[in-house]
């Protein structure tokens, strides 16, 4: 009997090792059949690592830039509040791309998936052009509009100019990764971000501080390093898409303009873009309110938010895995399997982020000290992190439910939810708590966890109604 249990344990360990290996190397597993837990596990590992890598861009930049002082950190924070609009477009297009690619893949229409991928690239390029013009000509105006101090506008605006002008690499990085995720080949997205982040980590100190033969570029160097890293990542994505992917590949026969597919993609993506613009523009307003309290407050808040993003982005990997499973299973006409996948992923995510929230609460000061030694900045950041930690369960629940709806192609419902939670609740609440009721910086943070809790509740109600199962894309 002991030998039997030993065999079962060894076999289980071997199976786990093989699943991890398959998830990282890439697999041709059919995610519309077999074990749901195994499908979530194999999809989630590379997506979690991918999200960690994406968050590393922000954390690495702020780590090195924080050595230049509060105004430099504030520049990054204010610029990122503007760049979130670009992220809104990128993530919105990625949502639409994942929904359509996963649906075609679930239907076993692989050529249609490849043609849809080409249309997604074209839409991304077209969307980036007006944003690039704004970045080249109006970056200083944007900083002034956000309430930046005059020294930031005059001395550090180059960071904003570069980040906004080269928005194409941000958009394509998200869209192309969405293509691979929709097809279930998340391992490629992970490897792309390994390379992009490796270059960013290498180039950041070299260009910011002027190491070796390079000039000292300050904050502008952080932007250049990020753009170079992401650009190389996009080139690698295109190589995989045309030559190396196991699950989806573009050939010459797929390089066609298909207006009908493009319109369908835009229609689905508009909901994703809308919901993310609503969500991220609320952060712009929150930053503007925070700017009322000066650069120290902005710097502390900026570092705390970066830590928050770094800690929850792995859970977006789980959420993205859910979106892929929902889309593919709806395409395979298995809606109940899509429901089960969502609840399993939600449970795991809530347990994970709840644990992270506890760690954030108790180690907030240690985390802040990694980025700065300024006691005033640390004080603001610690308060922000402690309050935000109480919302981690809501973050974990809400993000999976919303991504399940997006994976089904129902991107308009989350848009309405976001509008209610972020514009009708979060922004007015932040204004009154911070500026009218005297809670100052803490009032802004309270508004965040309250609005995220409402989002989780509304998402649960909508998902249980099940109308998302009937969406055709």
MIKELO-711761 format. One record per residue (C-alpha): x, y, z; residue number from 1. Coordinates in pm, 1 decimal. Layout:
N
PAVEX; X; Y; Z; NUM $
...
END
This chain:
473
PAVEX; 0.0; 0.0; 0.0; 1 $
PAVEX; 283.6; 237.8; 84.6; 2 $
PAVEX; 430.8; 171.7; -257.7; 3 $
PAVEX; 101.5; 265.7; -423.7; 4 $
PAVEX; 83.2; 599.4; -240.3; 5 $
PAVEX; 446.4; 668.3; -327.1; 6 $
PAVEX; 372.2; 599.0; -693.4; 7 $
PAVEX; 65.1; 830.7; -687.7; 8 $
PAVEX; 265.6; 1109.1; -520.0; 9 $
PAVEX; 552.8; 1071.7; -766.8; 10 $
PAVEX; 311.2; 1064.3; -1061.8; 11 $
PAVEX; 135.5; 1378.0; -929.7; 12 $
PAVEX; 468.0; 1560.2; -892.9; 13 $
PAVEX; 568.7; 1452.4; -1243.3; 14 $
PAVEX; 235.7; 1579.1; -1382.0; 15 $
PAVEX; 274.9; 1914.3; -1205.3; 16 $
PAVEX; 628.3; 1951.1; -1339.5; 17 $
PAVEX; 510.6; 1866.7; -1690.4; 18 $
PAVEX; 226.8; 2121.8; -1669.2; 19 $
PAVEX; 465.9; 2395.3; -1554.6; 20 $
PAVEX; 706.8; 2306.1; -1834.6; 21 $
PAVEX; 424.0; 2307.5; -2091.0; 22 $
PAVEX; 289.8; 2643.9; -1972.5; 23 $
PAVEX; 629.8; 2813.3; -1996.7; 24 $
PAVEX; 741.9; 2646.1; -2321.1; 25 $
PAVEX; 402.9; 2676.5; -2490.7; 26 $
PAVEX; 148.2; 2406.2; -2562.0; 27 $
PAVEX; -112.8; 2302.3; -2817.8; 28 $
PAVEX; -353.2; 2182.2; -2545.1; 29 $
PAVEX; -727.2; 2217.4; -2621.2; 30 $
PAVEX; -859.6; 2441.8; -2342.7; 31 $
PAVEX; -1223.6; 2365.9; -2426.4; 32 $
PAVEX; -1202.0; 2011.4; -2290.5; 33 $
PAVEX; -1040.1; 1823.1; -2004.7; 34 $
PAVEX; -959.3; 1954.8; -1658.6; 35 $
PAVEX; -1058.9; 2319.5; -1602.6; 36 $
PAVEX; -816.0; 2352.2; -1313.7; 37 $
PAVEX; -531.7; 2230.2; -1533.9; 38 $
PAVEX; -633.1; 2471.0; -1812.1; 39 $
PAVEX; -634.6; 2765.0; -1568.0; 40 $
PAVEX; -300.1; 2655.9; -1425.5; 41 $
PAVEX; -127.6; 2620.0; -1763.3; 42 $
PAVEX; -267.6; 2948.8; -1897.1; 43 $
PAVEX; -213.3; 3144.7; -1575.5; 44 $
PAVEX; 156.0; 3076.9; -1514.0; 45 $
PAVEX; 288.6; 3261.4; -1822.5; 46 $
PAVEX; 17.8; 3528.6; -1791.3; 47 $
PAVEX; 106.4; 3592.7; -1426.0; 48 $
PAVEX; 474.6; 3618.4; -1516.6; 49 $
PAVEX; 381.6; 3841.6; -1809.8; 50 $
PAVEX; 193.5; 4079.3; -1579.8; 51 $
PAVEX; 482.6; 4082.2; -1333.7; 52 $
PAVEX; 714.1; 4173.2; -1619.9; 53 $
PAVEX; 478.9; 4449.3; -1735.1; 54 $
PAVEX; 469.9; 4596.0; -1384.4; 55 $
PAVEX; 849.7; 4582.0; -1365.8; 56 $
PAVEX; 865.4; 4860.0; -1629.7; 57 $
PAVEX; 696.4; 5099.6; -1389.3; 58 $
PAVEX; 876.2; 4986.0; -1075.3; 59 $
PAVEX; 1224.1; 4991.5; -1230.9; 60 $
PAVEX; 1174.9; 5340.8; -1372.0; 61 $
PAVEX; 1051.1; 5480.3; -1041.8; 62 $
PAVEX; 1332.2; 5303.9; -851.6; 63 $
PAVEX; 1605.7; 5479.8; -1048.3; 64 $
PAVEX; 1421.2; 5809.4; -1097.5; 65 $
PAVEX; 1358.2; 5836.0; -721.2; 66 $
PAVEX; 1733.3; 5893.8; -681.6; 67 $
PAVEX; 1684.6; 6227.1; -864.2; 68 $
PAVEX; 1444.1; 6375.2; -606.4; 69 $
PAVEX; 1075.6; 6438.6; -544.0; 70 $
PAVEX; 1022.0; 6656.0; -853.3; 71 $
PAVEX; 1161.3; 6385.8; -1082.1; 72 $
PAVEX; 931.6; 6126.1; -923.0; 73 $
PAVEX; 638.7; 6366.6; -951.3; 74 $
PAVEX; 718.7; 6408.2; -1323.2; 75 $
PAVEX; 692.3; 6033.5; -1378.2; 76 $
PAVEX; 373.4; 6016.0; -1173.3; 77 $
PAVEX; 199.2; 6300.6; -1353.5; 78 $
PAVEX; 313.9; 6176.2; -1695.5; 79 $
PAVEX; 194.2; 5825.9; -1618.6; 80 $
PAVEX; -146.1; 5971.7; -1530.7; 81 $
PAVEX; -161.8; 6111.3; -1885.0; 82 $
PAVEX; -11.2; 5797.8; -2042.8; 83 $
PAVEX; -288.3; 5594.6; -1879.6; 84 $
PAVEX; -510.1; 5724.2; -2160.9; 85 $
PAVEX; -272.9; 5548.8; -2403.8; 86 $
PAVEX; -287.6; 5239.1; -2186.3; 87 $
PAVEX; -667.3; 5265.5; -2200.0; 88 $
PAVEX; -658.6; 5243.6; -2579.3; 89 $
PAVEX; -397.6; 4967.2; -2572.6; 90 $
PAVEX; -578.6; 4758.4; -2312.8; 91 $
PAVEX; -916.6; 4824.0; -2475.6; 92 $
PAVEX; -788.3; 4701.3; -2811.4; 93 $
PAVEX; -627.8; 4407.1; -2634.0; 94 $
PAVEX; -962.8; 4317.8; -2476.0; 95 $
PAVEX; -1135.8; 4319.2; -2813.0; 96 $
PAVEX; -851.0; 4127.2; -2973.7; 97 $
PAVEX; -849.9; 3857.5; -2704.3; 98 $
PAVEX; -1228.7; 3818.9; -2725.0; 99 $
PAVEX; -1231.9; 3777.3; -3103.9; 100 $
PAVEX; -918.2; 3562.5; -3136.8; 101 $
PAVEX; -1027.2; 3330.6; -2854.0; 102 $
PAVEX; -1377.3; 3298.1; -3001.1; 103 $
PAVEX; -1239.0; 3207.5; -3346.7; 104 $
PAVEX; -994.4; 2968.3; -3187.3; 105 $
PAVEX; -1272.2; 2798.6; -2989.1; 106 $
PAVEX; -1463.7; 2759.6; -3316.7; 107 $
PAVEX; -1149.9; 2601.8; -3470.4; 108 $
PAVEX; -1143.3; 2877.4; -3737.5; 109 $
PAVEX; -767.6; 2926.9; -3731.0; 110 $
PAVEX; -731.5; 3119.0; -4058.3; 111 $
PAVEX; -999.4; 3363.6; -3944.5; 112 $
PAVEX; -803.4; 3412.1; -3621.0; 113 $
PAVEX; -490.9; 3500.7; -3820.2; 114 $
PAVEX; -678.0; 3747.8; -4041.9; 115 $
PAVEX; -829.2; 3905.7; -3729.4; 116 $
PAVEX; -479.2; 3942.9; -3584.2; 117 $
PAVEX; -372.3; 4143.7; -3891.0; 118 $
PAVEX; -672.0; 4376.1; -3850.7; 119 $
PAVEX; -584.2; 4426.8; -3483.7; 120 $
PAVEX; -233.5; 4539.6; -3580.3; 121 $
PAVEX; -372.2; 4784.9; -3837.7; 122 $
PAVEX; -616.2; 4933.9; -3588.1; 123 $
PAVEX; -333.3; 4976.0; -3335.8; 124 $
PAVEX; -114.9; 5161.9; -3585.5; 125 $
PAVEX; -397.5; 5394.1; -3689.2; 126 $
PAVEX; -490.0; 5470.8; -3326.8; 127 $
PAVEX; -130.6; 5561.6; -3236.7; 128 $
PAVEX; -84.1; 5838.1; -3496.8; 129 $
PAVEX; -290.0; 6122.8; -3344.1; 130 $
PAVEX; -148.3; 6043.1; -2999.5; 131 $
PAVEX; 206.5; 6072.9; -3135.7; 132 $
PAVEX; 126.5; 6419.4; -3273.5; 133 $
PAVEX; -7.6; 6526.8; -2933.7; 134 $
PAVEX; 308.7; 6399.4; -2765.4; 135 $
PAVEX; 540.2; 6585.4; -3000.5; 136 $
PAVEX; 364.5; 6922.7; -2983.2; 137 $
PAVEX; 163.1; 6943.4; -2662.3; 138 $
PAVEX; 343.9; 6752.5; -2385.4; 139 $
PAVEX; 420.8; 7068.9; -2184.8; 140 $
PAVEX; 60.4; 7180.0; -2210.2; 141 $
PAVEX; -53.7; 6843.1; -2078.8; 142 $
PAVEX; 177.9; 6869.9; -1776.4; 143 $
PAVEX; 50.7; 7219.3; -1702.5; 144 $
PAVEX; -307.4; 7098.7; -1734.9; 145 $
PAVEX; -232.8; 6830.3; -1476.3; 146 $
PAVEX; -117.0; 7093.0; -1227.8; 147 $
PAVEX; 255.8; 7021.6; -1251.2; 148 $
PAVEX; 488.8; 7277.6; -1094.5; 149 $
PAVEX; 659.9; 7512.3; -1341.8; 150 $
PAVEX; 1004.5; 7359.9; -1281.8; 151 $
PAVEX; 866.2; 7018.2; -1382.2; 152 $
PAVEX; 716.1; 7159.5; -1701.5; 153 $
PAVEX; 1034.8; 7338.9; -1801.1; 154 $
PAVEX; 1300.5; 7093.1; -1684.1; 155 $
PAVEX; 1147.2; 6747.0; -1713.7; 156 $
PAVEX; 891.7; 6765.5; -1996.8; 157 $
PAVEX; 1119.7; 6558.6; -2222.6; 158 $
PAVEX; 1005.9; 6248.6; -2033.7; 159 $
PAVEX; 643.2; 6313.8; -2126.0; 160 $
PAVEX; 731.2; 6397.2; -2488.1; 161 $
PAVEX; 912.9; 6067.0; -2543.1; 162 $
PAVEX; 660.0; 5847.1; -2362.7; 163 $
PAVEX; 361.0; 5989.8; -2549.1; 164 $
PAVEX; 525.7; 6027.4; -2890.7; 165 $
PAVEX; 631.4; 5662.3; -2900.1; 166 $
PAVEX; 293.4; 5531.5; -2788.3; 167 $
PAVEX; 284.7; 5288.9; -3083.9; 168 $
PAVEX; 517.3; 5046.0; -2906.3; 169 $
PAVEX; 290.5; 5046.8; -2600.2; 170 $
PAVEX; -19.7; 4978.7; -2809.1; 171 $
PAVEX; 138.7; 4706.4; -3023.1; 172 $
PAVEX; 295.2; 4536.1; -2721.9; 173 $
PAVEX; -49.6; 4497.5; -2564.3; 174 $
PAVEX; -234.6; 4409.9; -2886.0; 175 $
PAVEX; 13.9; 4148.3; -3004.6; 176 $
PAVEX; 27.8; 3987.2; -2661.8; 177 $
PAVEX; -353.6; 3976.7; -2671.3; 178 $
PAVEX; -332.6; 3786.3; -3001.3; 179 $
PAVEX; -114.0; 3519.7; -2842.3; 180 $
PAVEX; -326.1; 3507.0; -2526.1; 181 $
PAVEX; -647.1; 3468.8; -2725.3; 182 $
PAVEX; -496.9; 3173.1; -2907.2; 183 $
PAVEX; -378.6; 3025.6; -2576.5; 184 $
PAVEX; -8.3; 3085.9; -2645.3; 185 $
PAVEX; 63.4; 3306.3; -2344.2; 186 $
PAVEX; 418.4; 3171.4; -2315.4; 187 $
PAVEX; 526.3; 3392.7; -2605.3; 188 $
PAVEX; 390.4; 3705.1; -2435.2; 189 $
PAVEX; 591.0; 3611.5; -2127.4; 190 $
PAVEX; 917.1; 3564.7; -2317.9; 191 $
PAVEX; 870.2; 3893.7; -2502.1; 192 $
PAVEX; 842.3; 4084.3; -2175.4; 193 $
PAVEX; 1144.7; 3905.9; -2032.2; 194 $
PAVEX; 1354.4; 4054.8; -2310.8; 195 $
PAVEX; 1189.9; 4398.2; -2302.4; 196 $
PAVEX; 1231.7; 4429.5; -1926.4; 197 $
PAVEX; 1586.2; 4300.8; -1933.3; 198 $
PAVEX; 1681.2; 4579.6; -2172.5; 199 $
PAVEX; 1493.4; 4838.4; -1967.2; 200 $
PAVEX; 1667.7; 4733.2; -1644.3; 201 $
PAVEX; 2006.5; 4744.0; -1820.0; 202 $
PAVEX; 1954.9; 5078.7; -1993.6; 203 $
PAVEX; 1778.1; 5271.7; -1716.0; 204 $
PAVEX; 2081.1; 5346.0; -1493.4; 205 $
PAVEX; 2311.9; 5380.8; -1793.8; 206 $
PAVEX; 2099.5; 5652.5; -1956.7; 207 $
PAVEX; 1965.2; 5820.7; -1641.1; 208 $
PAVEX; 2301.3; 5860.6; -1464.4; 209 $
PAVEX; 2534.8; 5865.2; -1766.8; 210 $
PAVEX; 2734.5; 5550.6; -1701.2; 211 $
PAVEX; 3022.3; 5444.2; -1924.7; 212 $
PAVEX; 3032.9; 5643.0; -2252.8; 213 $
PAVEX; 2670.4; 5759.8; -2237.2; 214 $
PAVEX; 2559.4; 6112.8; -2144.9; 215 $
PAVEX; 2362.1; 6177.4; -1824.8; 216 $
PAVEX; 2003.3; 6220.9; -1945.3; 217 $
PAVEX; 1818.6; 6221.2; -1613.3; 218 $
PAVEX; 1444.8; 6150.7; -1626.0; 219 $
PAVEX; 1451.5; 6158.1; -2006.5; 220 $
PAVEX; 1688.4; 5859.3; -1997.9; 221 $
PAVEX; 1422.0; 5650.0; -1822.3; 222 $
PAVEX; 1178.9; 5719.9; -2106.0; 223 $
PAVEX; 1434.8; 5631.1; -2374.0; 224 $
PAVEX; 1523.3; 5305.7; -2196.6; 225 $
PAVEX; 1157.8; 5207.1; -2171.6; 226 $
PAVEX; 1090.1; 5285.3; -2538.6; 227 $
PAVEX; 1393.5; 5084.9; -2654.3; 228 $
PAVEX; 1297.4; 4785.3; -2439.4; 229 $
PAVEX; 938.1; 4784.0; -2561.2; 230 $
PAVEX; 1039.4; 4836.2; -2925.5; 231 $
PAVEX; 1264.7; 4531.6; -2921.1; 232 $
PAVEX; 980.2; 4339.8; -2756.3; 233 $
PAVEX; 744.0; 4432.3; -3040.0; 234 $
PAVEX; 996.6; 4318.7; -3300.8; 235 $
PAVEX; 1023.5; 3982.9; -3124.3; 236 $
PAVEX; 642.9; 3954.3; -3115.1; 237 $
PAVEX; 623.8; 4009.9; -3490.3; 238 $
PAVEX; 890.9; 3746.1; -3546.6; 239 $
PAVEX; 692.8; 3491.7; -3343.6; 240 $
PAVEX; 368.1; 3585.2; -3515.4; 241 $
PAVEX; 512.5; 3537.3; -3863.6; 242 $
PAVEX; 757.9; 3253.9; -3791.6; 243 $
PAVEX; 754.6; 3094.0; -3450.9; 244 $
PAVEX; 416.3; 3052.1; -3279.4; 245 $
PAVEX; 276.4; 2701.7; -3227.0; 246 $
PAVEX; -87.7; 2813.1; -3209.9; 247 $
PAVEX; -131.3; 3116.4; -3435.1; 248 $
PAVEX; 73.1; 3233.0; -3730.9; 249 $
PAVEX; 36.5; 3498.8; -4000.2; 250 $
PAVEX; 122.0; 3407.8; -4357.8; 251 $
PAVEX; 112.4; 3611.3; -4676.2; 252 $
PAVEX; -242.3; 3488.0; -4741.0; 253 $
PAVEX; -358.9; 3659.4; -4419.7; 254 $
PAVEX; -214.4; 4003.4; -4504.1; 255 $
PAVEX; -541.5; 4147.4; -4626.6; 256 $
PAVEX; -752.1; 4446.7; -4531.0; 257 $
PAVEX; -1086.6; 4318.6; -4402.1; 258 $
PAVEX; -1314.6; 4610.1; -4319.9; 259 $
PAVEX; -1590.9; 4390.0; -4178.7; 260 $
PAVEX; -1355.2; 4221.0; -3932.5; 261 $
PAVEX; -1194.3; 4553.3; -3845.2; 262 $
PAVEX; -1532.8; 4711.6; -3770.9; 263 $
PAVEX; -1626.5; 4412.9; -3554.3; 264 $
PAVEX; -1295.5; 4443.1; -3370.1; 265 $
PAVEX; -1340.6; 4817.6; -3318.1; 266 $
PAVEX; -1697.8; 4766.5; -3196.8; 267 $
PAVEX; -1591.0; 4513.3; -2934.6; 268 $
PAVEX; -1281.3; 4715.3; -2846.0; 269 $
PAVEX; -1473.3; 5041.4; -2800.6; 270 $
PAVEX; -1637.7; 4898.4; -2491.3; 271 $
PAVEX; -1297.1; 4792.9; -2359.6; 272 $
PAVEX; -1144.0; 5129.3; -2445.0; 273 $
PAVEX; -1441.0; 5307.1; -2290.8; 274 $
PAVEX; -1426.9; 5116.2; -1964.0; 275 $
PAVEX; -1053.1; 5161.4; -1932.5; 276 $
PAVEX; -1065.7; 5530.9; -2022.5; 277 $
PAVEX; -1328.8; 5578.7; -1755.5; 278 $
PAVEX; -1121.9; 5384.9; -1501.8; 279 $
PAVEX; -786.0; 5538.9; -1586.3; 280 $
PAVEX; -911.8; 5894.2; -1637.6; 281 $
PAVEX; -1042.7; 5874.2; -1284.2; 282 $
PAVEX; -677.7; 5824.3; -1180.9; 283 $
PAVEX; -595.0; 6141.5; -1372.9; 284 $
PAVEX; -849.7; 6334.4; -1165.6; 285 $
PAVEX; -721.6; 6170.3; -847.0; 286 $
PAVEX; -366.8; 6277.4; -933.0; 287 $
PAVEX; -488.4; 6630.6; -999.8; 288 $
PAVEX; -652.3; 6637.5; -656.4; 289 $
PAVEX; -335.7; 6494.6; -500.3; 290 $
PAVEX; -128.4; 6765.1; -674.7; 291 $
PAVEX; -309.6; 7021.5; -457.8; 292 $
PAVEX; -95.6; 6900.1; -166.3; 293 $
PAVEX; 242.3; 6947.9; -343.1; 294 $
PAVEX; 525.3; 6738.6; -490.6; 295 $
PAVEX; 594.5; 6548.6; -166.8; 296 $
PAVEX; 240.1; 6414.2; -158.2; 297 $
PAVEX; 245.4; 6334.5; -530.4; 298 $
PAVEX; 577.0; 6150.5; -493.6; 299 $
PAVEX; 457.9; 5942.1; -196.7; 300 $
PAVEX; 129.4; 5862.1; -367.1; 301 $
PAVEX; 306.2; 5776.6; -696.4; 302 $
PAVEX; 545.0; 5528.1; -533.7; 303 $
PAVEX; 261.3; 5370.0; -334.7; 304 $
PAVEX; 49.1; 5328.7; -647.7; 305 $
PAVEX; 343.4; 5168.2; -828.8; 306 $
PAVEX; 377.0; 4918.8; -543.2; 307 $
PAVEX; 2.2; 4855.8; -559.9; 308 $
PAVEX; 16.5; 4795.9; -936.1; 309 $
PAVEX; 315.8; 4565.3; -899.2; 310 $
PAVEX; 135.5; 4361.0; -634.0; 311 $
PAVEX; -195.5; 4318.0; -819.6; 312 $
PAVEX; -75.1; 4278.6; -1178.7; 313 $
PAVEX; 5.0; 3907.8; -1131.0; 314 $
PAVEX; -365.1; 3867.0; -1056.9; 315 $
PAVEX; -440.4; 4027.0; -1391.3; 316 $
PAVEX; -260.8; 3725.4; -1534.6; 317 $
PAVEX; -523.7; 3503.2; -1373.9; 318 $
PAVEX; -795.0; 3737.4; -1503.2; 319 $
PAVEX; -655.9; 3726.0; -1857.0; 320 $
PAVEX; -648.1; 3346.6; -1840.3; 321 $
PAVEX; -1016.0; 3358.7; -1746.0; 322 $
PAVEX; -1094.4; 3582.1; -2045.4; 323 $
PAVEX; -923.8; 3335.2; -2280.5; 324 $
PAVEX; -1108.1; 3037.0; -2132.2; 325 $
PAVEX; -1445.1; 3214.6; -2145.6; 326 $
PAVEX; -1394.9; 3318.0; -2509.3; 327 $
PAVEX; -1273.0; 2979.0; -2628.2; 328 $
PAVEX; -1543.9; 2786.0; -2442.8; 329 $
PAVEX; -1820.2; 3011.4; -2574.7; 330 $
PAVEX; -1677.8; 2955.3; -2923.3; 331 $
PAVEX; -1694.6; 2580.2; -2857.1; 332 $
PAVEX; -2056.9; 2625.0; -2735.7; 333 $
PAVEX; -1973.1; 2527.7; -2376.2; 334 $
PAVEX; -2107.8; 2823.7; -2170.0; 335 $
PAVEX; -2130.4; 2632.6; -1839.9; 336 $
PAVEX; -1763.9; 2541.4; -1866.0; 337 $
PAVEX; -1696.3; 2914.7; -1906.3; 338 $
PAVEX; -1894.1; 2984.1; -1586.7; 339 $
PAVEX; -1708.5; 2718.2; -1388.1; 340 $
PAVEX; -1373.2; 2846.9; -1511.3; 341 $
PAVEX; -1463.0; 3195.7; -1389.8; 342 $
PAVEX; -1563.5; 3088.4; -1038.6; 343 $
PAVEX; -1253.4; 2874.2; -991.4; 344 $
PAVEX; -1028.0; 3159.9; -1103.4; 345 $
PAVEX; -1215.9; 3408.3; -883.0; 346 $
PAVEX; -1169.4; 3194.3; -572.5; 347 $
PAVEX; -796.7; 3153.9; -631.0; 348 $
PAVEX; -751.9; 3524.0; -704.4; 349 $
PAVEX; -937.2; 3641.0; -393.2; 350 $
PAVEX; -731.4; 3413.7; -169.2; 351 $
PAVEX; -407.9; 3528.1; -331.8; 352 $
PAVEX; -474.5; 3902.3; -321.7; 353 $
PAVEX; -621.6; 3883.9; 28.0; 354 $
PAVEX; -288.5; 3742.3; 143.1; 355 $
PAVEX; -95.3; 4009.1; -46.4; 356 $
PAVEX; -309.5; 4279.5; 116.9; 357 $
PAVEX; -209.0; 4155.1; 461.6; 358 $
PAVEX; 159.2; 4166.9; 365.5; 359 $
PAVEX; 122.4; 4517.3; 221.3; 360 $
PAVEX; -36.4; 4640.5; 545.0; 361 $
PAVEX; 240.5; 4512.7; 770.6; 362 $
PAVEX; 538.6; 4582.7; 544.7; 363 $
PAVEX; 435.1; 4913.3; 385.0; 364 $
PAVEX; 721.1; 5109.8; 540.2; 365 $
PAVEX; 981.1; 4855.1; 432.0; 366 $
PAVEX; 844.3; 4867.5; 77.3; 367 $
PAVEX; 854.3; 5247.1; 64.8; 368 $
PAVEX; 1213.2; 5252.9; 192.3; 369 $
PAVEX; 1319.9; 5051.1; -111.2; 370 $
PAVEX; 1239.1; 5351.1; -330.3; 371 $
PAVEX; 1318.7; 5653.4; -114.5; 372 $
PAVEX; 1480.0; 5759.9; 213.4; 373 $
PAVEX; 1285.5; 6086.8; 239.0; 374 $
PAVEX; 1078.8; 6054.0; 560.9; 375 $
PAVEX; 800.1; 6281.8; 433.8; 376 $
PAVEX; 754.0; 6082.9; 113.6; 377 $
PAVEX; 767.3; 5757.3; 310.9; 378 $
PAVEX; 499.6; 5883.0; 550.3; 379 $
PAVEX; 256.6; 5964.3; 267.8; 380 $
PAVEX; 329.4; 5635.2; 92.0; 381 $
PAVEX; 285.9; 5423.4; 406.6; 382 $
PAVEX; -53.0; 5577.3; 482.3; 383 $
PAVEX; -161.8; 5523.2; 121.5; 384 $
PAVEX; -54.0; 5157.8; 120.0; 385 $
PAVEX; -213.5; 5075.7; 456.2; 386 $
PAVEX; -551.3; 5212.8; 348.7; 387 $
PAVEX; -531.5; 5050.0; 4.0; 388 $
PAVEX; -454.4; 4710.9; 158.0; 389 $
PAVEX; -812.7; 4686.1; 286.4; 390 $
PAVEX; -940.1; 4675.7; -72.5; 391 $
PAVEX; -734.6; 4381.0; -198.6; 392 $
PAVEX; -1015.3; 4124.0; -170.4; 393 $
PAVEX; -1241.8; 4352.7; -373.7; 394 $
PAVEX; -967.4; 4406.8; -632.1; 395 $
PAVEX; -921.1; 4029.1; -670.5; 396 $
PAVEX; -1292.0; 3954.0; -708.1; 397 $
PAVEX; -1379.7; 4242.2; -939.3; 398 $
PAVEX; -1095.2; 4201.6; -1188.1; 399 $
PAVEX; -1174.1; 3835.0; -1267.6; 400 $
PAVEX; -1548.1; 3893.3; -1308.1; 401 $
PAVEX; -1494.2; 4194.6; -1535.6; 402 $
PAVEX; -1238.3; 4011.0; -1748.4; 403 $
PAVEX; -1476.7; 3716.9; -1785.3; 404 $
PAVEX; -1735.3; 3956.6; -1929.3; 405 $
PAVEX; -1471.7; 4107.0; -2159.2; 406 $
PAVEX; -1362.0; 3760.5; -2273.9; 407 $
PAVEX; -1722.7; 3691.5; -2372.7; 408 $
PAVEX; -1722.4; 4006.8; -2586.3; 409 $
PAVEX; -1958.1; 4193.0; -2348.7; 410 $
PAVEX; -1733.7; 4495.0; -2308.9; 411 $
PAVEX; -2016.2; 4748.4; -2277.5; 412 $
PAVEX; -2148.8; 4621.6; -1943.1; 413 $
PAVEX; -1814.2; 4673.6; -1763.9; 414 $
PAVEX; -1806.5; 5020.7; -1922.8; 415 $
PAVEX; -2132.8; 5108.3; -1749.7; 416 $
PAVEX; -2007.7; 4957.3; -1423.3; 417 $
PAVEX; -1685.8; 5158.6; -1447.0; 418 $
PAVEX; -1878.6; 5477.7; -1517.8; 419 $
PAVEX; -2090.6; 5430.2; -1207.1; 420 $
PAVEX; -1804.1; 5329.3; -978.3; 421 $
PAVEX; -1527.9; 5562.1; -1094.9; 422 $
PAVEX; -1701.0; 5875.9; -1219.2; 423 $
PAVEX; -2018.6; 5885.2; -1011.8; 424 $
PAVEX; -1864.5; 5749.0; -689.9; 425 $
PAVEX; -1483.5; 5767.4; -683.8; 426 $
PAVEX; -1409.5; 6115.3; -823.9; 427 $
PAVEX; -1676.9; 6310.6; -629.6; 428 $
PAVEX; -1595.3; 6114.3; -313.9; 429 $
PAVEX; -1220.9; 6186.8; -349.7; 430 $
PAVEX; -1288.5; 6559.4; -396.1; 431 $
PAVEX; -1515.5; 6592.8; -93.7; 432 $
PAVEX; -1315.3; 6367.3; 137.4; 433 $
PAVEX; -978.8; 6525.8; 48.0; 434 $
PAVEX; -1064.6; 6892.7; -0.6; 435 $
PAVEX; -1397.1; 6956.9; 171.2; 436 $
PAVEX; -1398.7; 6721.5; 471.3; 437 $
PAVEX; -1029.6; 6762.9; 556.4; 438 $
PAVEX; -903.4; 6406.3; 505.4; 439 $
PAVEX; -635.7; 6545.8; 266.7; 440 $
PAVEX; -431.8; 6277.9; 82.3; 441 $
PAVEX; -598.7; 5993.4; 273.3; 442 $
PAVEX; -938.7; 6099.0; 142.6; 443 $
PAVEX; -826.3; 6020.0; -212.4; 444 $
PAVEX; -720.9; 5671.4; -108.3; 445 $
PAVEX; -1046.3; 5599.5; 76.8; 446 $
PAVEX; -1237.9; 5681.6; -240.5; 447 $
PAVEX; -1039.9; 5415.3; -429.9; 448 $
PAVEX; -1124.5; 5120.8; -205.8; 449 $
PAVEX; -1490.4; 5225.9; -173.1; 450 $
PAVEX; -1538.3; 5246.6; -551.6; 451 $
PAVEX; -1356.1; 4915.2; -611.0; 452 $
PAVEX; -1585.6; 4744.3; -360.8; 453 $
PAVEX; -1892.0; 4872.1; -546.1; 454 $
PAVEX; -1740.1; 4745.2; -872.5; 455 $
PAVEX; -1701.9; 4393.8; -731.1; 456 $
PAVEX; -2064.1; 4389.8; -611.7; 457 $
PAVEX; -2208.2; 4515.1; -940.9; 458 $
PAVEX; -1988.4; 4275.5; -1140.8; 459 $
PAVEX; -2115.9; 3980.6; -937.3; 460 $
PAVEX; -2480.1; 4077.0; -999.0; 461 $
PAVEX; -2430.7; 4114.0; -1375.5; 462 $
PAVEX; -2232.3; 3791.7; -1410.9; 463 $
PAVEX; -2495.3; 3589.2; -1224.4; 464 $
PAVEX; -2766.8; 3711.8; -1463.4; 465 $
PAVEX; -2579.6; 3536.9; -1747.0; 466 $
PAVEX; -2675.1; 3755.9; -2042.5; 467 $
PAVEX; -2306.7; 3763.4; -2145.3; 468 $
PAVEX; -2344.8; 3402.7; -2266.6; 469 $
PAVEX; -2562.0; 3526.3; -2554.3; 470 $
PAVEX; -2311.9; 3775.8; -2702.7; 471 $
PAVEX; -2212.9; 3705.1; -3064.8; 472 $
PAVEX; -1886.6; 3846.6; -3203.3; 473 $
END
